[in-house]
Amino acid sequence: MSKDPIHNPSPATNEQTETAIEKIAEQPNVTEKPTETTSKTLLVENAGERAQNTSGEPVQNTASYQPSYQVNQSQVNQYQVNQSPARRVPGRPSLKMTKEQLMAAITEITDKLGHVPSYSELMKTGKVSGRQIVKHFATYTRALRACNLERVCGGNKLPLERLFQDWARVTRELGKIPSKSEYEHLGKHSDTPLKSRFGSWGQVPRYLRRYIEEQGRTEEWKDVLALIHEYEQGQDGMEMAATPEREEKKTSTLKPGVMTDRPVYGPLIRPYPMIHGPMNESGVLYLFGTVSERLGFVVTLIQTGFPDCLALRLVDVDRWQPVRIEFEYESRNFLRHLHDPSQCDIIVCWKHNWPDCPLEVIELSKIVGSN
C-alpha cells in the first residue's frame, strides 16, 4: 500500500480536512462585497497557497499560516477600490449632456479655435467625451453635420455662411473692402478658407456679392453691397486719364482719313489687358481669357476642332459643370460655319446678331463695356 498521504490519508489528515471544510463553510459568500477583513484574509490565504506550491509540501493549517513577508496595505486598498462601484471623476464631461448641449459645445470650441477641430483636438479640450458623440450621433462626422460643420482631408473647412458673416462684419467696421492683412488682424479666421474657395483674395468680394444676391439678402447687406460695387468699379471700371490729344480729338469736327498702310483697331475698352475691342475670332478668344474668371469660367482645353473651348462653369457655391464653348466674332457666324448646335453649349462673341440663336450667347461687348 502506498504511503502517499494524498491517496491514503491518515485519520489525523481526515480530521484536518473536515475542520478546513467547516471553516470554509463559515466564510462569507464571495459574491458579497468584500470587507477589509475579508480582503486581508484572501491575501493571507493566497500567500499561504503560494508558499505551499513553492515548497512542494501541503500546508496543514492555512488559516493559521503566517507568511514570511508583510502584506502590502496598498494592495489591499487597491483591491477595495477596484471592487467599489464606479464613481464619476471630477472634471470629466457628464454623460447626461443632451444632444443640443453637445452641439453647442462643439460649435463653441470651433469658434474658439477658429477652425473645425479634429477629433483629437476636441477630446483634448475636455468639454466633450467620445461616449457622448457615440450616444447621440454614432460618429463624429454626423455630429459635425448636425452642427452645419465639416472637415475635409488635408485641412479645415468652415461653412460659407460663417465665413461671409465674419468677412462682412470686418468690411462694415472698416467701411471698405479689407485687405488680407486687415482681415487677418480683425477677422476671426485666416484668409486661407476664402482664398481656397474663390481662387484668390481679389475674387472674394465678387463671389460674396453673388452669394448675397442668391440668398435674397440685398436689403440686409445694402451697405456691404455698395462697398463691393465701389471696389469692382475701381478694379474693372477705371476711367483712362484724359490727355490733351484726346481732348482735342473730342472737340474736333474733322474726320481723319483712314491710312491704308497700317491696321485699324477696335473700340477702346477699359482697362483689360486687351485695350482695344477684338476685330476677329482670335481677338474674342483672347479677350474671353482675360475675363473668364470674373464670368465664372475656368478653361480646361483650347483646341483647333469644334468646339473651340472646353471649360468648367461655376453654377453654385463650390459647384462646377463642364461646358462646350465656340468663339465667334459675330454670333451669326456660327450658322455660316455650319456648326452643330447639339455639340455646343455657349457661343462667346463680340457682337450678338442672331436673334433666333438656340444657344446661350455671351456678348463680350456688353460685358466689358466701351467708350
C-alpha positions in Angstrom: 0.0 0.0 0.0 1.3 3.5 -0.9 2.3 5.8 1.9 1.2 8.8 -0.1 -0.9 11.0 2.3 -3.0 12.2 -0.6 -4.2 8.8 -1.8 -4.1 7.1 1.6 -4.8 9.9 4.2 -4.3 9.1 7.9 -7.1 9.6 10.4 -5.3 12.8 11.5 -5.4 14.1 8.0 -9.1 13.4 7.6 -9.8 15.3 10.8 -7.8 18.3 9.5 -9.8 18.2 6.2 -13.1 18.2 8.0 -12.0 21.1 10.1 -10.9 23.1 7.0 -14.3 22.4 5.3 -16.2 23.7 8.3 -14.1 26.9 8.3 -14.7 27.4 4.6 -18.5 27.0 5.1 -18.4 29.7 7.8 -16.7 32.2 5.4 -19.0 34.8 3.7 -20.3 34.4 0.2 -17.6 35.5 -2.3 -20.2 37.3 -4.3 -20.8 39.7 -1.4 -18.9 43.0 -1.3 -15.6 42.1 0.5 -14.8 43.9 3.7 -11.3 44.9 4.8 -11.0 41.8 7.0 -12.1 39.5 4.1 -9.7 41.2 1.7 -6.8 40.7 4.1 -7.8 37.1 4.7 -7.9 36.4 1.0 -4.5 37.8 0.6 -3.1 35.8 3.5 -4.6 32.6 2.2 -3.3 33.3 -1.3 0.2 33.8 0.2 -0.2 30.5 2.1 -1.1 28.7 -1.1 2.0 30.2 -2.9 4.2 29.0 -0.1 2.7 25.5 -0.4 3.3 25.4 -4.1 6.9 26.6 -3.7 7.9 24.1 -1.1 6.0 21.2 -2.7 4.6 20.2 0.7 1.0 20.7 1.7 0.3 23.3 4.4 -1.8 21.6 7.0 -3.4 24.7 8.6 -3.8 27.5 6.1 -5.9 29.6 8.4 -3.1 29.8 11.0 -0.3 30.1 8.4 1.8 33.2 8.8 3.7 34.3 5.6 7.3 35.3 5.9 6.6 38.8 4.4 4.3 41.6 5.4 1.0 42.1 3.4 1.2 45.2 1.4 -1.6 47.5 2.7 -1.7 49.4 -0.7 -2.6 46.2 -2.5 -5.5 45.7 -0.1 -6.6 49.3 -0.6 -6.3 49.0 -4.4 -8.4 45.8 -4.3 -11.1 47.5 -2.3 -11.2 50.4 -4.8 -11.5 48.0 -7.8 -14.4 46.3 -6.1 -16.3 49.5 -5.2 -19.0 50.9 -7.5 -17.9 53.2 -10.4 -17.6 56.9 -9.4 -17.6 59.9 -11.7 -14.2 61.6 -11.8 -14.4 65.3 -11.1 -13.9 67.4 -14.2 -14.9 64.7 -16.7 -17.8 65.6 -19.0 -21.1 64.2 -17.8 -22.8 61.6 -20.0 -26.1 63.3 -19.2 -25.4 66.1 -21.7 -28.2 66.5 -24.2 -27.8 66.4 -28.0 -28.4 70.2 -28.1 -25.8 70.8 -25.4 -23.3 68.7 -27.2 -23.8 70.6 -30.5 -23.5 73.9 -28.6 -20.2 72.7 -27.1 -18.7 71.7 -30.5 -19.8 75.0 -32.0 -18.2 76.9 -29.1 -14.9 75.0 -29.5 -14.9 75.7 -33.2 -15.4 79.4 -32.7 -12.7 79.5 -30.1 -10.1 77.6 -32.3 -11.0 79.4 -35.5 -11.4 76.1 -37.3 -13.3 72.9 -37.2 -11.4 70.8 -34.6 -10.2 67.3 -35.4 -11.5 64.5 -33.1 -8.2 64.5 -31.1 -8.4 68.3 -30.7 -12.0 68.0 -29.5 -11.1 65.4 -26.9 -8.1 67.5 -25.6 -10.5 70.3 -24.6 -12.1 68.1 -22.0 -15.6 69.5 -22.7 -16.8 66.6 -24.8 -16.3 62.9 -24.5 -16.3 60.3 -27.2 -19.1 58.4 -25.5 -21.4 61.4 -25.8 -20.7 61.6 -29.5 -21.4 57.9 -30.0 -24.5 58.1 -27.8 -26.2 60.9 -29.8 -24.7 60.7 -33.3 -22.8 57.4 -33.6 -19.9 59.2 -35.4 -18.0 62.5 -35.2 -18.8 63.2 -38.9 -22.5 63.1 -38.2 -22.1 65.3 -35.2 -20.4 67.9 -37.4 -23.1 67.7 -40.0 -25.7 68.3 -37.3 -23.7 71.5 -36.3 -23.5 72.6 -40.0 -19.8 72.0 -39.9 -17.5 69.8 -42.0 -13.9 68.7 -42.1 -12.2 67.6 -45.3 -9.0 65.7 -45.8 -6.0 68.0 -45.8 -7.5 70.9 -44.0 -10.4 72.5 -42.2 -13.4 73.8 -43.9 -15.9 76.3 -42.4 -19.4 76.9 -43.7 -19.6 79.7 -46.3 -22.3 81.5 -44.2 -19.9 81.8 -41.2 -17.0 83.0 -43.4 -19.3 85.5 -45.1 -20.6 86.8 -41.8 -17.1 87.4 -40.5 -15.9 89.0 -43.7 -18.9 91.3 -43.9 -18.5 92.3 -40.3 -14.9 93.4 -40.9 -16.0 95.2 -44.1 -18.6 97.2 -42.1 -16.1 98.1 -39.4 -13.5 99.3 -41.9 -16.0 101.0 -44.3 -14.2 99.4 -47.2 -13.1 96.1 -48.6 -10.5 94.7 -46.3 -7.0 93.7 -47.5 -5.6 90.3 -46.5 -3.6 91.8 -43.6 -6.6 93.8 -42.3 -8.8 90.8 -42.4 -6.2 88.6 -40.6 -6.0 91.3 -37.9 -9.7 91.9 -37.4 -11.3 88.7 -38.6 -11.9 85.5 -36.6 -10.4 83.3 -39.3 -7.4 83.5 -41.6 -7.7 84.4 -45.3 -7.0 80.8 -46.3 -10.6 79.4 -46.3 -11.9 82.2 -48.5 -8.9 82.0 -50.9 -9.2 78.3 -51.2 -12.9 78.6 -52.2 -12.6 81.5 -54.6 -9.1 81.2 -56.0 -7.6 84.4 -54.9 -8.2 87.2 -52.3 -9.2 89.6 -55.1 -12.1 87.4 -56.2 -13.6 87.2 -52.7 -15.8 90.4 -52.9 -17.3 89.3 -56.3 -18.3 85.9 -55.2 -19.6 87.1 -51.8 -21.7 89.6 -53.7 -23.1 86.8 -55.8 -23.8 84.9 -52.5 -25.8 87.8 -51.1 -27.8 88.1 -54.2 -28.5 84.4 -54.5 -29.6 84.3 -50.8 -32.0 87.3 -51.4 -30.4 89.4 -48.7 -29.6 92.5 -50.6 -31.6 94.8 -48.3 -29.9 93.3 -45.2 -26.4 93.9 -46.6 -27.1 97.0 -48.7 -24.1 98.9 -47.2 -21.7 96.0 -47.9 -23.0 95.6 -51.4 -22.3 99.3 -52.0 -18.7 98.8 -50.9 -18.3 95.8 -53.1 -19.7 97.7 -56.1 -17.3 100.5 -55.4 -14.5 98.0 -55.2 -15.5 96.4 -58.5 -15.7 99.7 -60.3 -12.2 100.5 -59.1 -10.9 97.2 -60.4 -12.8 97.0 -63.7 -14.2 100.4 -64.5 -11.2 102.8 -64.1 -11.6 105.7 -66.4 -8.4 106.4 -68.5 -6.8 109.7 -67.7 -7.6 112.4 -70.1 -4.8 113.8 -72.3 -4.6 117.0 -74.4 -4.6 114.9 -77.5 -7.8 113.1 -76.5 -9.5 116.3 -75.5 -8.5 117.9 -78.9 -10.0 114.9 -80.8 -13.2 115.2 -78.9 -13.7 118.8 -79.9 -12.5 118.4 -83.4 -15.3 118.2 -86.1 -12.9 116.9 -88.8 -12.9 113.1 -89.5 -9.4 112.0 -90.2 -8.8 109.9 -93.3 -8.0 106.2 -92.8 -4.5 105.2 -93.7 -4.3 102.0 -95.8 -0.7 101.1 -94.9 -1.4 100.3 -91.2 -4.0 98.3 -89.2 -7.3 99.6 -87.8 -8.1 98.8 -84.1 -11.4 98.3 -82.4 -13.0 100.5 -79.7 -11.2 101.2 -76.5 -12.3 99.1 -73.6 -11.1 99.7 -70.0 -8.8 98.7 -68.6 -8.4 95.0 -69.6 -5.1 93.5 -70.8 -6.6 93.8 -74.3 -7.1 97.6 -74.5 -9.0 97.5 -77.8 -12.0 95.5 -78.8 -11.4 92.5 -81.0 -11.7 92.6 -84.8 -11.9 88.8 -85.4 -12.5 85.4 -83.7 -8.9 85.2 -82.3 -9.4 88.5 -80.5 -12.6 87.2 -79.0 -10.8 84.2 -77.7 -8.0 86.2 -76.1 -10.5 88.7 -74.6 -12.5 85.9 -73.1 -9.4 84.6 -71.5 -8.8 87.9 -69.7 -12.3 87.9 -68.2 -13.2 84.2 -67.9 -12.5 84.0 -64.2 -14.8 87.0 -63.5 -17.5 85.4 -65.5 -17.3 82.2 -63.5 -15.3 80.1 -66.0 -12.1 78.1 -65.8 -10.7 76.9 -69.1 -9.6 73.2 -69.3 -8.8 73.0 -73.1 -8.5 75.1 -76.2 -8.5 73.1 -79.5 -8.5 73.7 -83.2 -11.5 71.5 -83.8 -15.2 72.2 -82.9 -16.0 73.3 -80.3 -13.1 75.7 -79.7 -13.1 75.5 -75.9 -13.9 73.1 -73.0 -14.3 74.8 -69.6 -15.8 74.4 -66.2 -18.6 76.9 -65.2 -19.4 77.9 -61.6 -23.1 77.2 -61.2 -23.4 77.4 -57.5 -21.2 77.8 -54.4 -18.4 75.2 -54.8 -20.4 73.6 -57.7 -18.9 73.4 -61.3 -20.2 72.0 -64.5 -18.4 71.2 -67.8 -19.5 73.3 -70.8 -18.5 73.5 -74.5 -17.8 76.9 -76.0 -17.5 78.2 -79.5 -15.8 81.6 -80.2 -17.2 83.8 -83.0 -16.7 87.5 -83.8 -20.4 87.7 -84.6 -22.9 85.1 -83.2 -24.4 84.6 -86.7 -21.0 83.2 -87.9 -22.0 80.0 -86.1 -24.5 79.4 -88.9 -22.1 80.3 -91.6 -19.6 77.8 -90.3 -22.3 75.1 -90.3 -21.7 74.1 -86.7 -24.0 71.6 -85.0 -25.8 73.3 -82.1 -26.3 69.9 -80.3 -22.5 69.7 -79.9 -22.1 73.1 -78.2 -23.5 74.9 -75.1 -22.4 78.5 -75.4 -21.4 81.0 -78.1 -18.9 83.7 -76.9 -18.8 86.6 -79.4 -18.1 90.3 -79.6 -21.4 91.1 -81.4 -24.6 89.2 -81.0 -26.6 89.5 -84.2 -28.5 86.1 -84.3 -31.9 86.8 -82.5 -33.1 83.2 -83.0 -29.9 81.5 -81.7 -30.9 78.3 -79.8 -27.8 78.5 -77.6 -26.7 80.7 -74.7 -24.8 83.7 -76.1 -22.2 85.7 -74.1 -21.7 89.1 -75.9 -18.4 90.5 -74.6 -19.0 94.0 -75.9 -21.9 94.3 -73.4 -19.9 92.9 -70.5 -16.6 94.7 -70.7 -18.1 98.0 -71.9 -16.7 100.5 -74.4 -16.3 104.3 -74.7 
